[in-house]
């Protein structure tokens, strides 16, 4: 039984808000990802897809906006955080998220349901504290859905052009721009300043706003089952004008109900983030080639490359976890891809060539800080520290070294991350090439997070480079 499953059992999940609390508390405790907890619940059954969509919105919204919500609560209704149990603080943030950011949830429901959940999972005293704090937050709200006008300390941005107005300032004064924007965007001040130093003040603000937003979902066609015209027609039929067609895929607003799509179940479409799709395209996998996906789970890039290969050739998809590699296999089978072979690797294995042979293309989608996709994995915001970064960089360098040993002369190694940190990207690649390996940079691309009024404006952050072996 995994820790997530143990937590779910301990909390006796009965409702969508129970599920949201289990997911958010797992994230805040550093034991996993909120989206992963909800995904596990989807696979286990019990709650409906609609209930779990709501759970996911609550949990991810609370984690994405945690620093902003904490600032609001500390301003309007300070309480003794040090003496408050972590699970109670998680519930408080879920309740505050509903009051501040979800106009469709009545205040009484947001407060009463949160109080009832805490009473059942914790005790009456904690429930009374939650009731008092959330009522004070609710009392500070003047109006939701007002126009967002920028540097107003009584406005909390909730969408591209919308905000919630409070009856008094809830954000720091704009005279300290870094402090104000850090609180408004939910970014740690030190990291915001680091972004500003690297990219400039305005790009740092744009990255931080996008990292707090709810991301678009991207549907891609299974070209073995759908022609481009059939895919476009299916998207229009199911989602109407809510979908933006972009680069052969469909960008959908959050809450579009993708998980319940019949086309997804039947393997006619698959979901893949924009940065992941870019890395898969960079591999330029072609029919008949032999391709290695070194860090394959959950299999999105494996499947995208297999489709580029027209299901002809061989893709060896590897990971160090049997459970994770099973997901790769399930996704490939759902899409009808027969060219994918899955292999569980020992993390200590150094000589991959001796076991797997040589390949035309090797993709290393390395574990990383996730700093380019904080909107999707908001827990990463709290794990960006020097110690974790150094551990990741060491692992990334080791994986790149393994990949270089598996590629044929004339073949390519594609290294990718969903990070925007140079130390994990170009800087790491250049340090690796300086060791004298027979590889050269053929192309590379860094994308910074961005968003806009339409789903098609969304950009995930990430990096890829294609290295050619001499």
Helices and strands as residue ranges (DSSP letters): H 3-11, H 16-28, H 34-44, H 49-64, H 66-76, G 81-83, H 86-101, H 107-121, H 124-140, E 141-147, E 155-157, E 162-166, H 177-185, H 189-199, H 201-212, E 217-221, H 228-239, G 240-242, E 243-246, E 249-252, G 258-260, H 262-265, E 269-271, H 274-282, E 290-293, H 300-308, E 314-319, H 322-334, E 340-344, H 352-356, E 359-365, G 378-382, H 386-404, E 407-417, G 422-424, H 426-433, E 439-447, G 455-457, E 462-469
